Amino acid sequence: MSVRELVVLGTASQVPTRQRNHNGYLLRWDGEGILFDPGEGTQRQMLRAGVAAHDINRICVTHFHGDHSLGLAGVIQRINLDQVPHPVTAHYPASGQRFFERLRYATAYHESVELTEAPVTADGVLAETAAYTLHAHRLSHPVESYGYRLVEPDRQRMLPDRLAEHGISGPDVGRIQREGSLGGVGLDEVSERRRGQRFAFIMDTRLCDGVYTLAEGCDLLVIESTFLDEDERLAVDHGHLTAGQAARVAREAGVRHLVLTHFSQRYADPGVFAAQARAAGFEGELTIAQDLINVPVPSRHQQQQE
C-alpha cells in the first residue's frame, strides 16, 4: 500500500530548544522521499523517527539560513556512507550555490552516490514524474527563499456501475481508457475525474503572492508561523508569518489540513498558535507540529471532486 505522510523531524525557529530540534521534514510520497530544510541535528532526528538515508530521493532547501540547512553536511555524508543505491537530487536557491558546496564538502568523505545539484533560478516546474510535478515559487525573506509545491496529476476514476450499465467489462475497460470511447460510449460517461493530491511547503516568508500560489487547494500545507499575532510587526521586520496570517492563507486557499511549525523560542505554550489559527477562521484539520510526529496526507475518499 502506498504511503503519503509527513514525518516531522524538527520544528524550532533559529535555534533548537529542549523540546524542539532545528527544522527538518520528510515527505513520504508513495515509494519516494523528499527531505525539506534539514537543519542541524537532522541526521539524529532521522534515526529517532525511523527514517533511513535510503528513504531520501530529493532534498529541497528553501533558503540558506542555518536552521534550514546546517544539517546538509551530515545528511549528504550519511547518504554516501550508507551507499544509497539510487540517485539523489538537491534543489536550493541558485544564489546560495557557494553555501551548498561548502556544506556538501564540509569535511573529507568518500562519495559513493550520484547527487545531482539542481539549483532553483525562478518560479516554475522543477521536476515531473509519474507520481507528481514539483514546483517552486519565490517567497519574501531577507535572503532568497523559495517554497515548494507538489501536485499529483489528475486521473480518471472508472465507475463500475456505469461500466456495467453499458456492458463494458474485462479488456474493454482498458481499451476505453486508452482510446477515449468504445462503441459510441465516451470515457466521461463511465468515469469521473479524480483530482490529484496537492502538498506545499512554505518556510521563512512575509505574506506575498508566492505564499498564496503555493497554498492554493492543498490537501496538506506545511507553513511557518514563527510569531503570534500580537508580534506581527516583528514578523514583518524579520520576514516571517504569524499564526493568524498563516491560517488566513490556508482558509482562503481552501487547504484541508494545515500544519503550523517553525516556532520562535519566545513562546512557551504551543496551544496559543492553535487558538489564533481558529480565531482567524480556519476550520479544516489543524496540527501544531511537534518533533517526531507523523502527519498523513488526507485520504482521497474525503476529497470533493472539482
N, C-alpha and C positions, 0 to 999 in steps of 0.2 A: 504494500500500500504506500502511495506517495505521501511524503510528509512536507507540510508547509508551515513553518513556525519560526518565530524569532527567539533566539537564545540571547538573553541579556547578560553580558559579561561585566559591564561596569557602567555607572550612571553619574559619576561625580563631575562637576564643572571645575576646571582649573587645577585643583589639587585633590588627591584622594583623601578620604576620611576614614575613620574607624569602621564605618558601615558601608562605604562606597568606594569602589576602585575607580581609577580613570576609565574613560569611555571604552566601549568595545561591544559589538553586536554581531552575531552571526545569523544570517537568514538562510534557513534550510528551504530549498525550493525543489521539490521532488528529489532527484539524485544529486543536486548541486548545492554548494555552499558559498555564500557571499559574505565576506568579513568586512564590516564597516568600522572605520575610525578606531584602529587598535591603539589605544593609549598604553602608557607604562603599566606593566603587570598583566597584560592581556594573555601572555603565554600561560601563566599560572592560573588565571581565571578559566582558561580553556580546559585545563586539567580538572579543575573543580566542577565544571559544568558538563564534563563528558564530551568535549569537543576535541577531535583529533586533528592534527595537521592535514591528514588525508581528506578531511571534510571540506577543505578550502579550495575553491576553484577560481574565485576572484577576490581581490581586495579593492575596496573603494574608500578613498580618503577624501573627506570634504575639504580640508584645509590643513595647513602645517603649523598649527599651534600644538604644543607638546601634549596636551591632554587628549588629542585626537590622533597622534602619530608616533609618539615615542616608543610605542610597542612594536613598530615595524621591524626594527633590528632583530629582536628576539623571535618574532613570528617568522620572518623570512629565513633566519638561520635554522629554526625548527623544521620548517618545510624541507630544507635541504638535508638536515640531519636524519629525518625520517624517510628520506628518499621518496617523497610523494610521486606516484607513478604517472600523474597527468600534468599537463602544463598549467600554470597559474598566471592570470593576467591581473595587472595592477593599474587602476585608474586613479588619477590625482590631478590637481590643478597644474597646468604646464609651468606656471610661474614658480612653482616650488620644486622644479627638477633638481636643483642643487641639494635641497633638503632630502629628497628621496634617495639620491645617490649616496649622500653621507650616511643615511640610516641603513641603506642596503649593504653598504660596505663599511659599517662601523667598526668591525673587528675582522680578524682573519678566520676564514672557514672554507670548506670545500663545497663548491657549487655543484650540485647533482641534479637540479631541477630546472626545467625551462621556465623562466619567469619573464613574461613579456611586459615591457613598460608601455602603457597606453595613456599618455598624459591628455588631459581634457583642455581644449583650447576655446571651446564655445558651446553654447546651448545646442542640444541635438542628440541624436542616437549614437550610442557608444558601441553597442553590440546587439546582434539579433541571433537568437537560437530558436529551435522548435518550441521551446517552453516559454520564452519571454523575449521582450525587447527592453534593453536598458537605456534609459535616457539620463541626461544631466541638464541642470538648469542653474544659472548663476544666482547667487544669493548676495546679501548685503552685510558685509563684515569688514573690519579694518584690514584684513588680508584677504586675498582672493579665495573665494569659497564657492563650492558647488554642492547642490543637493542631488539625490539620485532617485529615479522613479523606475519601477519595474512593471511592465504591462504584459499580461498573458494574451495571446491572440484570441479573438472571439472564435467560437466554434458553433457548428450546427448540431443540436441535440435531436436525435431521432425519437419520434413519438410512437411507441409500439401500437397504441390503439388506432392511430391514423394509418399506420402501415397496414394493419390488419383490415381496416375498412376498405383499403384499395387493393387488397390481396397481394401485397408485396412482402416477400419473405426470402430467407436464405441468401444466395449470392446476389439477388436483385437489390437487396438493401445497399450493398456496397456499390452496385452499379449506379443507382440513382444518386448516391453521394458523389460519385466521380463525375457523372455526366450532367447532373442537374435536373434531369427529367427522365421519365420512363413510362411509355405507353400513354402519353398525354397527361401524366401526373407530375406536377412540379415538385421540386425538393421542398419548397416552402409550405406545401400542403401537408407534408408528413414530418415536419421538423420545426424546431424553433431555435432562434439564436440564443446561445448561452454566452453572456458577456464574460470576457476573460477577467481574472482577478488582477487587482492592482495594489501595489505596495509603494510607499515613498519613505525616504529617509532624509530628514531636514535637520541639520545642526546649525551651528552658530550663525545667526542672521537677525537683522531687523525685519519688520514687515516689508515685503517687496513683491513685485509681480511673480518672481520665481517661486515664492512660497505657495502662492495660490495655484500656479500651474502644476507644481509637483503634487499638491494635495488633492486635486480635483478627482472626485469619485473613488477615492481609495477605500479598499476593504480594510487595510491596516496602514495607519500612519504613525510613524515614529518621529517625534518632533521635540526639539529642545524647549524647555520652559525654565530657563535659568533663574528668573526672578518672579516674585509675586507682584500682583498688580499695583500695590502701593509704591513699588520701586520702579515704575515704568520709565522714569527719567534716567535712571541708571542703565536700564535695559537698552534704551535708545543710544545713550552715550557710548556704551561698550559693544553695541552690535548684537543684541540678544532679544529674545521674546519673553513676555510674561506668560503666566499660566492662562490668564483670561484671553490674551491675544491668540495664543496657540489654539485654544478651544473655539474661539470665534472663527478662526480659519477652518477648523475641522467641521464646524456646524455649517458654514457657508459652502464648503466643498462637498458636503454630503458624505463625510467619512463614516464608516461603520464602526470601526474600533480605533480608538485614539490611545496612543502610548505617550505619556509625558515623561521626559527624562532630562539629564544634564542639569542637575540641581546645584545651586550655589550653597556653599557650606554655611552661609549665614542663617539658613532656616533649619530648625530642629524638627518640625512637625510636617511630614510629607502630606498629611491629611488636608492641610490648608490648600495645597495645589488642587486636590480633587474638588474641594468646596468652591474654589474660584472658577474651575472649569465648568462646573454645573451652573454656577451663577451666570456664566457667560452664555448659557443656553445650549450647551452641547448635551444631547440626550442619548447618544449612542453608547456603545460599550466603552468603558474607560479603565485604563490601567496606569497607576502611578508606579513607574518602573523601580524595581529593586534588583540588586545584583543577583545573578544566578537563577532568575525565573525564566520560564518558557512561556511565550505568548503565541497561541495558534492563530494562523490566518483564518478569519471567519469561514465557516463551511459554505460551500456553493449553494446548497439546498435552501439556505436562508436568504440568498440574494433575490432581489426583484429583477425581473427581466426588463431590459430597457427597450 
